[in-house]
Amino acid sequence: MANIKIASKRKSPSTEKDTLFFLKVILYFVLGCLWLQFSKINSVPIPVGLVFGILLVAHEHFQIDRKIEYAVLLIATVLSFIAPIGFVLKIS
């Protein structure tokens, strides 16, 4: 009998472009710098950008870069809490 090789369709791993990854890192950094402050209830701002960014990262298509995106979100949140950078939406 002759050996018959069946050509299997291999799925090529899906990759994203470097520019798209860089754009997402910038988006997560800006989201990490977004805060919400209620002036009548308390004076401590709430990091709503961090919460929204974590939800976006959890539903990311490319799961390989999830740890990097979490790190960018956390670094941006801590940096915007310490330094006067970021966006604070004050609701009175």
PyMOL commands that set and color helices and strands:
alter all, ss='L'
color gray80, all
select helices_A, chain A and resi 18-32+48-58+63-82
alter helices_A, ss='H'
color red, helices_A
select strands_A, chain A and resi 34-38+87-91
alter strands_A, ss='S'
color yellow, strands_A
deselect
rebuild
show_as cartoon
